[in-house]
Amino acid sequence: MEHLHGKRENSTLLFVDDEESFLNSIRREMIDESYHCFFADNGAKALQIMEVESISVLVTDLKMPQMSGLELLEIVQKRFPDTVRIILTGHSDLSSLISAINSGQVYRYLTKPWKRDEEFLPAIRQAIEYYHIRRERQMLMNQLQEKNRILHEQNLKLTELSTRDGLTGVFNHRYFQDEVNRQFAISKRNK
């Protein structure tokens, strides 16, 4: 469970693979990038890291002992749904990949060996951008829901103020006129 510090604090990557040579290659590839990078050599360690760190993008191999990459992806999808998930593997089990992609467990699929500037880094950058866009969208949705809640409360207050006498709290003339018209429309409709 190692960590490389990057300049950009709001993007955190986790690379998971049981091959030390792969993790060393990724360390070299990512050393000049401005992201926080974590590394784990199995799924259990990856989950430990994710319990402590807010991971933007998870990049995992498929074939690993103890816990496969697909098992890790399933757990991450349930427990950390905001994390963008990428498979980077040298083994191509097409049915497993299709299953993972169709179930929404993965954002991208990359193969080993990778082309750093043509495939690997662009995929990482796109995944990070996708992560931040989804977070911003969720933040805007939360703000909109809060504003709608406040607006609803204010409309209830306005309705109360427009239908009750401020001093006595008794329904006012306007309320009675509206209620008579509503009841008349109901009785006319029902004959």
C-alpha atoms as one frame of an Amber mdcrd trajectory, in Angstrom:
protein
   0.000   0.000   0.000   2.182   2.767  -1.293   1.329   6.327  -2.135   2.789
   8.834  -4.609   1.884  12.471  -3.990   0.737  14.511  -6.957  -0.030  18.207
  -7.349  -3.783  17.834  -7.850  -5.341  16.857  -4.550  -8.859  16.183  -5.818
  -7.972  13.299  -8.147  -6.931  10.038  -6.554  -6.079   6.866  -8.449  -5.775
   3.303  -7.189  -3.943   0.674  -9.258  -4.453  -2.976  -8.369  -2.459  -5.870
  -9.793  -0.740  -8.912  -8.329   2.268  -8.465 -10.650   4.903  -6.247  -9.042
   6.397  -5.485 -12.479   3.069  -4.007 -13.593   2.802  -1.822 -10.502   6.410
  -0.647 -11.000   5.635   0.245 -14.627   2.597   2.244 -13.532   4.663   4.045
 -10.887   7.102   5.122 -13.601   4.279   6.149 -15.952   2.508   8.215 -13.301
   5.505   9.870 -11.615   5.181  13.065 -13.699   1.389  13.214 -13.492  -0.376
  15.446 -10.995  -2.523  12.850  -9.236  -2.436  11.044  -5.916  -1.640   7.427
  -6.768  -2.098   4.408  -4.551  -1.011   0.869  -5.346  -2.223  -2.500  -4.078
  -1.154  -6.016  -5.019  -4.538  -7.627  -4.268  -8.236  -6.836  -3.915  -8.287
  -6.945  -0.110  -5.557  -4.285   0.136  -7.374  -2.212  -2.461 -10.544  -2.267
  -0.363  -8.551  -1.268   2.731  -7.216   1.753   0.859 -10.694   2.649  -0.373
 -12.059   2.578   3.168  -9.602   5.336   4.095  -9.111   7.294   0.864 -11.661
   8.790  -1.515 -10.643   7.148  -4.793 -11.606   8.880  -8.038 -10.493   6.116
 -10.411  -9.783   2.435  -9.783  -7.636   0.602 -12.349  -7.552  -3.145 -11.791
  -6.380  -6.332 -13.419  -8.907  -9.123 -13.969  -6.849 -12.185 -13.060  -5.611
 -12.054  -9.489  -5.392 -14.688  -6.750  -7.786 -14.665  -3.763 -10.100 -12.003
  -5.212 -10.465 -11.558  -8.955 -10.709  -8.156 -10.558 -14.393  -8.789 -11.347
 -15.115  -9.606  -7.702 -13.326  -6.409  -6.690 -15.323  -4.419  -9.248 -18.620
  -5.817  -7.934 -17.744  -4.845  -4.371 -16.525  -1.393  -5.395 -19.642  -0.792
  -7.481 -21.831  -1.480  -4.437 -19.747   0.182  -1.715 -18.103   3.025  -3.671
 -20.416   3.739  -6.625 -18.855   7.131  -7.390 -15.454   5.593  -8.163 -14.831
   5.274 -11.902 -13.626   1.753 -12.698 -11.158   0.706 -15.419  -9.931  -2.775
 -16.308  -6.314  -3.001 -17.477  -5.415  -6.576 -18.247  -3.317  -8.815 -20.462
  -5.880 -11.615 -20.248  -8.954 -11.251 -22.374 -11.846 -13.322 -21.103 -14.395
 -11.788 -23.457 -17.489 -13.044 -21.621 -16.257 -11.628 -18.291 -15.450  -8.296
 -19.913 -18.831  -8.064 -21.611 -20.555  -8.944 -18.353 -18.596  -6.284 -16.449
 -19.244  -3.630 -19.074 -22.950  -4.433 -19.415 -23.536  -4.403 -15.669 -21.981
  -0.950 -15.441 -19.016  -2.116 -13.422 -16.420  -0.613 -15.747 -15.978   2.678
 -17.532 -13.132   1.547 -19.805 -11.206  -1.544 -20.783  -7.494  -1.313 -21.615
  -5.043  -4.023 -22.562  -1.485  -4.750 -21.496   0.931  -3.739 -22.861  -0.464
  -0.238 -23.181   0.567   2.780 -25.193   1.187   5.460 -22.592   0.358   8.643
 -24.515  -2.093   7.151 -27.016  -4.265   4.957 -24.780  -3.313   4.791 -21.132
  -2.978   8.426 -20.043  -5.895   9.671 -22.183  -8.110   6.969 -20.656  -7.026
   7.972 -17.141  -7.638  11.659 -17.861 -11.058  10.938 -19.383 -12.014   8.813
 -16.384 -10.976  11.595 -13.993 -12.934  14.151 -16.005 -15.951  11.822 -15.990
 -15.611  11.435 -12.203 -15.551  15.201 -11.648 -18.444  15.852 -14.045 -20.585
  13.273 -12.203 -19.670  14.803  -8.825 -20.489  18.311 -10.036 -23.783  17.089
 -11.478 -24.662  15.433  -8.169 -23.750  18.595  -6.272 -25.968  20.665  -8.592
 -28.810  18.161  -8.190 -28.490  18.384  -4.393 -28.551  22.181  -4.562 -31.603
  22.080  -6.838 -33.426  19.705  -4.490 -32.644  21.958  -1.525 -33.862  25.039
  -3.400 -37.040  23.184  -4.432 -37.606  22.182  -0.794 -37.200  25.801   0.339
 -39.480  27.014  -2.468 -42.142  24.458  -1.480 -41.986  25.609   2.166 -42.270
  29.245   1.108 -45.245  28.449  -1.145 -46.970  26.736   1.789 -46.357  29.843
   3.905 -47.706  32.088   1.133 -50.793  29.919   0.802 -51.310  30.101   4.551
 -50.877  33.887   4.540 -53.265  34.346   1.626 -56.071  32.215   3.082 -56.052
  33.007   6.821 -56.554  36.151   8.798 -53.244  37.254  10.303 -54.748  38.217
  13.654 -57.276  35.459  14.353 -55.949  32.623  12.188 -59.483  32.050  10.832
 -59.938  31.371   7.110 -60.564  34.623   5.242 -63.114  35.667   2.622 -60.806
  34.692  -0.246 -60.496  31.122   1.084 -64.279  30.791   1.367 -64.806  32.131
  -2.171 -62.252  29.684  -3.580 -63.746  26.794  -1.605 -67.320  27.618  -2.718
 -66.183  27.724  -6.368 -64.309  24.413  -5.963 -67.282  22.698  -4.311 -69.662
  24.092  -6.924 -67.420  22.700  -9.712 -67.377  19.287  -8.002 -71.151  19.194
  -7.589 -71.662  20.299 -11.205 -69.279  17.579 -12.402 -71.057  14.913 -10.313
 -74.555  16.284 -11.139
